[in-house]
Amino acid sequence: MTGSSLDGNELVVSEEVLEGLQPHQALKRLTIREYNGVRSPSWLQAQLLSNLITLELENCTAWEDLSCIGQLPNLKNLYVKGKPAVKQVSHGLNQGKCFPSLEELLFGDMPEWEEWSWADGRQFCVTASLSSLEISQCAEPLWLPVKEFKELTSLAKLSIRSCPKLLSMARDGDNDILFPPSIDELVLFDCGNLGKLLPGCLHNLTSLTRLEIGDCRSKETLPETSLLHLKRLECLKIWKCGELRSKDELLQNEGNKQVEGSSVTELCIDDTALFKLSLLGRILPSVRALTISNFPGATMSDEEQLLRSLTALR
């Protein structure tokens, strides 16, 4: 039974069924899928589910208000997927400190989501305990408070994918967006105007071991200074960034010398990136795993010597 086929009476029944479940107060994991109601069940609150650690809401197409979950005191993992009715996250979550114990947060397939606000317009509505944040498949213009991400001092993974109309709440020309230095994995794929802020937001990521940049068509350069500080970088993936004029500068300094102590062991690039990494063998002597996608076989002889220079390749 799908949401589009439900009449008013059936919606009421759906809400009454969920309301009648009344899970035990010791419940630690809760998954709600294909719920067609509009209202949240009255038992989904801190007083009744104080021991809840993991909550997954999936394909609850008409459920819009998420305010009931912000005060769950021990909630560590929140996964929200397939909620087309949600337009604003954190609306109603600003009564006290919300998500006091949250560590993993995932928002996916929310095509109508437009804004992530934070408490009283000043405080970011997620605590510093958050270690993983993933956002994907948001089709509408989406405002994210990326300047507040620096408050997430425990954040280790940040992934933003398939949000082509993402707006970063930064002023035009303001590229001074810093992510917390605790991040060790950063994935930015088709992420709207956040791609334009890319050089600036990499400066202080001294713990970064994995960097993936994809489908940033408007990005023309990635200055070498933006990656010089990434001493621990092990995996670098760049694809669908056809406007980049040169990727040689990624891992070279101004004197066109090899960056000492390169730690990159895995490199994944597409066909256009390969031609712009003509000095790959000298720049990345530590590469042990190389993946090239969409590589035109007819030009293989042109790059054969380059590939042979990767003596550490397995």
BELNORMO-V314625 format. One record per backbone hydrogen bond with DSSP energy under -1.0 kcal/mol. NH is the residue of the N-H (numbers start at 1). CO is the residue of the C=O. If there is no record, write none. Layout:
BEGIN
NH,CO
NH,CO
END
This chain:
BEGIN
5,2
6,3
11,7
12,8
13,9
14,10
15,11
16,12
17,13
18,14
19,15
20,16
21,18
27,24
30,54
32,56
34,58
44,41
45,43
49,45
52,49
53,28
54,28
55,77
56,30
57,79
58,32
59,81
61,59
69,66
72,69
76,53
77,53
78,104
79,55
80,106
81,57
82,108
86,83
89,115
93,90
96,94
99,70
103,76
104,76
105,132
106,78
107,134
108,80
109,136
110,137
113,110
114,87
115,87
116,143
117,89
121,118
122,119
123,119
130,127
131,103
132,103
133,157
134,105
135,159
136,107
137,161
138,162
143,114
144,167
146,144
148,145
149,146
151,148
152,149
153,151
155,152
156,131
157,131
158,185
159,133
160,187
161,135
162,189
163,190
166,163
167,142
174,171
175,173
177,175
183,180
184,156
185,156
186,210
187,158
188,212
189,160
190,214
193,166
194,191
195,192
197,194
198,195
201,197
202,199
205,202
206,204
208,205
209,184
210,184
211,235
212,186
213,237
214,188
215,239
219,216
226,223
227,224
228,224
230,227
231,229
233,230
234,209
235,209
236,266
237,211
238,268
239,213
244,241
245,220
250,247
253,257
256,253
265,234
266,234
267,289
268,236
269,291
274,270
275,271
277,274
280,277
283,279
284,280
287,284
288,265
289,265
291,267
293,269
299,296
300,297
307,303
308,304
309,305
310,307
311,309
313,310
314,288
END
